[in-house]
Amino acid sequence: MRWIDLYCGEDPHPRRFDRMDTVLDYLRRVERLPDEAVRAVANEGEVAPPVARRAYRVERYPT
């Protein structure tokens, strides 16, 4: 399984997910990011202001 870590802003502790779909759902529902910001994370692996209120990036790790 490959883990996906989501880093939010300056928080050094990532949130860990097992699928990108789960990451994107978290960004929509919990972080309440607009669709444009969620698409940026899905396509580019990161997003930052002014598209989102703070920076978000994902890193994938093999287990």
FENRASUL-V152113 format. One record per pair of residues at least 24 apart in sequence whose ideal C-beta (glycine too) atoms are under 7 Angstrom apart, sorted by sequence separation. I is the first residue (numbers start at 1). J is the second residue. If there is no record, write none. Layout:
# FENRASUL-V152113
i	j
I	J
I	J
This chain:
# FENRASUL-V152113
i	j
27	56
23	58
9	54
8	54
9	55
8	56
7	56
6	56
7	57
6	58
5	58
4	58
5	59
4	60
5	61
2	60
3	61
2	61
2	62
3	63
2	63
1	63
